[in-house]
Amino acid sequence: MGKPATRNPAPSSMDGAFPRRPSSGRAWVALPFFLAAFLFGLAPTFAQEARQVGSSRRDSAATVSPANSLSKDSLPACGLSLTGLLREAVSGKPVRSASVRLEKTGREATSDSTGRYRLDMLCPGHYDVLVTAPGLLPSRRDVDLQNGDSADFALASEQPAPGSKMVVKVQGKRAPKSLTQTQSVLSGAALDKTRGKSLGEALKSVNGVTGLQSGASIVKPVIDGLHSNRILIMNNGVRQEGQQWGSEHAPEIDPFLATQITVIKGAAGVRYGSDAIGGVVLLEPPPFRSKPGVGGELNLVGYSNNHEGVSSGSLEGSPASIPGLGWRLQGTAKKAGETQTPDYFINNTGFQEFNYSTALGYQKEGTGLDLFYSRFHTKLGIFSGTEIGSVADIETAIRREKPLVDRPFYWDSTYQIANPYQTVDHQLFKARAFTRTGNLGILGLTYALQNDNRDEFSFRFEHKDLPVLLFNITTQTAELVWEHNPVHGFKGSAGISGIAQENYYQYRDFVPNFKDYGGGAFWTEAWTAGKLQLEGGARYDYRWRQIFRFNNHGFSAGGSPPSDSVLTPEFQYQTVSEMLGAAYAVTPDLKAKINLSSAWRPPGVNELYSYGIHQSAGAFVIGDTSLQAERSYDLTGDLEYHFGKKLSLELSAYYNYIQDYIYLEPVRNIQTATGAFLTFQYRQTDAVLGGVDLTADYKFTDRVSYQGRVSSMRGFNERTKQYLFMMPADRCENGFTYAFPAWKRLSNAYAGASLQTVLRQKYAPPASLDHDLPTPDGYNLLNLDAGLSLSMAGRPVDFELGANNVLDEKYREYTDQFRYFVDEMGLNIFLRMKMPFELGAFASKQAH
């Protein structure tokens, strides 16, 4: 940052010399219903053919945790198991702590001390099984699973025979995960059922994860009551950095990038650093293509409520002429109109999005390099009813049944996005190199550069084509990690990391310019002995921050500061995080985990210095420069139980004590030159957050199954002796699924229904402390869905048709910032299609 804070007044009508960045291209997306309808129209023709292509069945889609049970993974026919023994090819010794992975599904198991592994709850079909172990060559096999089967592997040494050449395909490096913390995985069909949604919406399918919202289009994940800067998102091994301040700054990530999303609940600061006191979300792309040729996948999604269309495609290849090389191209486009409640359209809530990414990887003889680049661009309309003329008008709007700013019903939900709106552009570049350190382990170095730009436009500003606020934040991160091979049952990693961040703004004063630098060092170890696994680790972090701000607050866009005085305060934070956990297999069907972690988080610049309008939340926010760093002491426990192939249960419980917990408290509303806004101020207290999550799957018959989940939590303010603001209400979901038998070219056909029940949040501060608005009533949402796989040209094409809020129930969500003014989305019918493809002609040329 070459100079201190600058505040630019708005140009006059005569000022034509105001520099602007080139505008990004606009993505216009057609609704995919027509193509999907055409494909459905082909179904009767294929149904007439008698030949059944068994090998075209879709790979089983199952998740590691029952927390994701409300999916096709829980179909009654999917109760098979795959077991086996892993041995070294030469010595015959058992191979323990090896990874056995079902490609394209995300299912993974680890071999025990005797070399045995087990994967349960699998569907019949063909599986591409990949086995990897330190010091040994990967082994891959196609397994046809029909009635439960075993597959043994003999793994060869990594050392090649004299005179021979060793070729190792790029498989991708998965982020290390904790053995003793509660985890849930979205992959396979469970992830497919979320395609087209934002990351925040997709994660709601994980038990214990809810959303902090600003309407239907802006959703941030909430894990066990914590969100924003307390949840660390790792995007392809890189911590996602942007303006993740408050409820209106959702993660700038395209979920189509990932074929597996892992949610680690509880403090995870030892491995991932500060800010991970509430949990971590890991987005992992697929490994690079292993066989020569070119192929890809096309996803199309359509929604009826806001007439949203989503198109996403990927293309990947591996040339036969360059063994070890893999590449991938991917892109997504979305376009949506205004959100519709049961009674009205929510004005100006359309959005459009265009994202793309490219990846290249090369590996040879234990050394490799992979490069990744992605760009996320979106334009979000903001409900204009949040910008209100006076404080009295705010009080009237809160009591009103529906907003004054709305439109009557007609079929077309307009795609026009007018002021106020926001544009966000996020770019990420990553380079990772790794090499084997003899027989000791793997050393990896990762560097990433990110730039995040956000413009906010207001309809109350004279120059509507210019932003009233511009943020630009640039982040560089680097990490050097060494993962050592198992030694006497111990397997662990150690590393160092650093971060350098600079932020600047233009126009309206809200969050000041700043520089933020930090570094950390960690060491973790896991020890396995039979049925027992122990895990521990520690980390030291240091953060230094300098602020550049004017010595005044609260003037409007276009105003000039009363003086040029600039303050440059500095902040320093340093501390240690610790973790200790254990996992024990009481029986083959019962496993218990317990984890105690301590983590910390420095206050964000927004929490220290905010003074202004959070536009899309319709709120005026005030910071507090006296805030101290948060310290979390988190205890989590987890029980998993499988009663044969009939019943699967998981119970998770947590208790999180946070010293100096930072939260937003409603205060007296403020009148500004641009209108009146709901007003909130950052406060600090000691808090306790605790709760339980329960999931269950039960098979009544081979065709009928039940899926259920319950989530309940409490957040308590230890100083005021009141409950915390904006904690998720108790909720449960009950669903039933019927699986149809395969018939000719149709397979994996199912139909399901679920009822989501959310209770009124009674464990919240009184309405007198929340702008005199009581918590919303509870509600029940009926959801339906059905799906099938249709074999076309020897490949499965997946379809899913469903509807959310089938009864068009009118309700409001307590953790939605817009609950003060509008209802939630009404009936929404959706149609999804997933079609893999292979460019056979091109692949054949490469093979020759």
QUITA-V470661 format. One record per helix or strand of 2 or more residues. SS is the DSSP state (2 for helix, 1 for strand). FROM is the first residue (numbers start at 0). TO is the last residue. If there is no record, write none. Layout:
ss:SS from:FROM to:TO
ss:SS from:FROM to:TO
//
This chain:
ss:2 from:32 to:46
ss:2 from:53 to:55
ss:2 from:65 to:67
ss:2 from:71 to:73
ss:1 from:79 to:87
ss:1 from:98 to:101
ss:1 from:107 to:109
ss:1 from:115 to:121
ss:1 from:124 to:132
ss:1 from:135 to:144
ss:1 from:148 to:149
ss:1 from:152 to:154
ss:1 from:182 to:186
ss:2 from:187 to:191
ss:2 from:198 to:204
ss:1 from:208 to:212
ss:1 from:218 to:222
ss:2 from:227 to:229
ss:1 from:230 to:234
ss:1 from:237 to:238
ss:2 from:254 to:256
ss:1 from:259 to:264
ss:2 from:268 to:271
ss:1 from:278 to:283
ss:1 from:292 to:302
ss:1 from:308 to:317
ss:1 from:324 to:335
ss:1 from:344 to:345
ss:1 from:350 to:363
ss:1 from:366 to:380
ss:2 from:383 to:385
ss:2 from:390 to:398
ss:1 from:405 to:406
ss:1 from:420 to:435
ss:1 from:440 to:456
ss:1 from:468 to:483
ss:1 from:489 to:506
ss:1 from:512 to:528
ss:1 from:531 to:549
ss:1 from:565 to:566
ss:1 from:569 to:586
ss:1 from:589 to:600
ss:2 from:604 to:608
ss:1 from:610 to:613
ss:2 from:614 to:616
ss:1 from:618 to:621
ss:1 from:629 to:642
ss:1 from:646 to:671
ss:1 from:674 to:698
ss:1 from:703 to:716
ss:1 from:721 to:722
ss:1 from:730 to:738
ss:1 from:745 to:757
ss:2 from:766 to:768
ss:1 from:778 to:791
ss:1 from:794 to:803
ss:2 from:816 to:819
ss:1 from:827 to:837
ss:2 from:839 to:846
//
